[in-house]
Amino acid sequence: MRAVVLGGSRARGDHTAESDVDLGLYYRPPLDVDALGAAVRDLAGPEARVSAPGEWGPWVDGGGWLRVDGTAVDVIYRDLERVRRSWQDAQEGRFAWHAQAGHPLGVPSFAYAGEIALAVVLADPSGEVTALHEEAAAYPPALRDAVVGGLWEAAFSLDVAAKAVGRGDAAYVAGCLFRAVLLCAHALHAHAGRWVTNEKGAVAAAGRLPGAPRDLGERAQALCAAVGVKPDALRATLAAAHVLVDETVAACGEAS
């Protein structure tokens, strides 16, 4: 184990009393899962357990869901070398979306860099994670351009959704709409030089960014909440979504 950080809403300062405590455990393989398991049982009781690395999927990796004195504590593993590669790719404007349970849009490969940028370092004997935290505080211009450049897919998602309207395929339209909305949220964050690492809260946060389209958060949530069922309602939803995408493109300075 190389370092421990506080992440999530408690690191950002926008948590509530019900928010989990997210602890990131940064390691280099092999991780001593037996020793870690013994430590969490001492802390959280005899039923507490932690996973093997990779058990939760390629991007979430692994960890443990614990309760400590009545508070939910999520322990998440992060392979330090993968975090370093994420930061290097982000600096060079390279990223991709990766399928992962619990992430309906997908995990962006820059998420690891964003996590370390936003984290509060709690323990870091070597100083290695602290150095990464300080480096990643500045959002890379090349990544900004790449994420904003990906806005073409938001409009494309709405266009392909229109092909399902005549059949009343609300489920397909809803899926395409969700993707378009989240791509807009990511683009607005990138344009503002702000890290965002997963879907939860991203739309509302994008709506609060300087220069974001008027009432973006409320409009996007309303569209997702009432996609419609009949073709006319689905067409109206997609038309309103296209306006939102166009306004996002304009806000990000992208040519239509």
N, C-alpha and C positions, 0 to 999 in steps of 0.2 A: 504494500500500500504506500503510495507516494504522497497523497494529499486528501483532505476532506474539505468540501465546500458546501455552503448553504445555497440552494437554488430556488427556482420557482417564485411564487408570489411573495414569499417572505423575504427573499433576497431583493426583489424589486420594490418592496414596501407597499404593495397594494393588496395584501392579504386581509382576510377576515378572521374572526375568532375560530371559524370552522375549518380554515385552510390547513392542509397537510404541511408537515415539515419535510422538505425535500433535501436529502443529503446526497451529494455526489461523491463517490469514492473513486479516486483516480489511481490506477494501478498499471504496472507492467507485468505481463504474464511471466510465470504462472501466479495466479492469485490463490492464496492459502485460504480456501473456502472453509476448511475445518476449523481453523483458528478464528476466522471471522464469525462462523456460526456459533462457536462457544461464547464469543464476546456479546453477540446480540441476545443469546439466551440469558446471559447474566443481566442484561439491560432490560429485556422485554418479556422474560419469562420462558419456561421450559418448552412451550409450543412454538416459539419463534424459530423461523428458519430463513436461510438465504439460498438463492439459487446458484447453480454453476454459471460461469461466464457463458454467454450465448444462449442460455436456456429461454430467455424471454424474446428472442428474435435478434436478427443481425444488427439492429440499430439501437433498440432499447438496451440490449445486452443482458443484464440480469440485476439481481439485488434482492430486496426483501421488503415486504409490507408489514410493518410493525406497529404495535401500540405501546407507547411509553407514557405511564401516568395518565392514561385516558386520551392521549393525543396521537393521532395517526402520524407515523414517521415512515416516509418512503426512502429506502436506501437504493441508489441506482449506481451501477458500475459504469466506469468510463475508462477504456483502454487509452493510456496516455499517448501512445504512438498514433492511434487513429485520430485522436484530438489534434495532434500536431499536423497530420495530413489534411484534416478538415480546414485548419487555419491556413495552411499553405495554398490549398486549392482556392479558398475564399479570396486570398490576396491576389490570385491570378485570374479571378473571375470565372472559376469552374465550379459548377454545382449540378446536382441531379436530384430528382425526387425518388424516394425508395419506399416500396410497400412495407407496411409494418402494422401489426394489429394495434388498434387504439389510435391510429393516425389516419383518418379517412382521406385526407389530401395526400398524405405521404410524408415521410421525414426528409427534409432538405439536408443535403450533405453538409451544408454550412451550419447546421443546428449545433454541432459540438463546439464550433468556434463561438457561436452566439451564447451558448450556455456558460462557457468559461468567461466570456466578456461580462456577462450580467451577474455572475456569482459573487458571493462574499466568501473569501478564502478563510477557513477556520483553522486549518492546520496544514503546514507545508514546510517540513523541515529542510528540504533541499532548496526551496525557493523557485523551483522549476515551474510550478503551476501559477505562482504569483506573477512570474515574468510573462507567461502566456496571457494571463488576465489583463495585464497592463498593455501588452501589445494589441490585443483584440479590442481594446476599448474604442479604437478608431475604426469605424466601418470602412472596409476597403472600397475605393472608388470603382475598381474593376468589377467587384461583386454587385455594387449598386447598378452599374450599367447592364450586367447580365440579367439580374432579376427583373429590372424594369423592361428590358428587352423581351422578356418572356410574356409580356402582357398580350401578345398576339394570340396566345392560347385561350385567354379569357373570352375574346370575341368568337374564336373558333368554336369553343365549347357551346356557346349560345346558338351558333349557326347549326351545329349538328343536332342540338336539342330540338330545333324547329322541325327536323325531319320526323320526329316522333309525335308531334302535336296532333296530327290528324287521327292518330290511333288512340288519343287520350292517354298516352303512356306517361302519366304524371311522375312515376318513379324515376324513369330515365331523365325526364326534364329536370327533376329536383336534383339528381346527381350532377348533371352538367351545370346547373345553376350554382350549386355549392362550390364546385371547382372554380367557376368564373369569379365568384365573390371572394374566395380565399386567395386566388392569384392577384386580385386587385389589392387586397389587404397587404400581401407580401410586397407588391410593387411600391405601394405608398410608404411602407416602412423603409424599404431599401432607398427610395428617393430621399427620404428624410435622414438617412444614415442611422437608422434604428434597427437593432437586432430583434427578430421575432423567431421563436424556435419551435412553436407548435400551433395548432389551430385554435385551442381554447383561448377565448378572449381576444383573438387577433383582429376580428372585425370591429369590435367596439373600440379597441385601441387605435386602429387605423383611422376611425372617424374623429378621434381627438387630435390627430396630428395636424400641425400647421399646414395650411394649403390643401387639406383634404377636401373632396367634394362636399357640398353642403349636406348636412344630416346623413352622411354616408352610412354611419352605423345603424341608425334607425331605419333607413330605407332598405338596406341590405337585409336586416333582420326581418322586416315586414315581408319582403319578397320570399325569403326562405320559409316563413311561417305560413304563407298562403299561396302556394304555387298554383293551385287550382286543379280541377279535374277535367272539365269540359274543354274542348279545343279553343274556344274563344277566350276563356280565362287563362289558359296556358300561353296563348299568343300575347295577351296583355302583359303577363309576367315577363316574358322574354323581351318584349319591347321596352319595358321599364328597366330591365337589367342591361340591355344594350346602352341605354342612356347613361346608366351608372358606369359602365365600362368606358364609354366615350369620355365621360368627365374625368375618370381616373387617368386615362391616357393623356388628356390635356393637362391635368395636375402634375403628372410626371414628366411633362415636356416631350412626350413621344409623338412622332408624326403618326397620323391615322393610317 
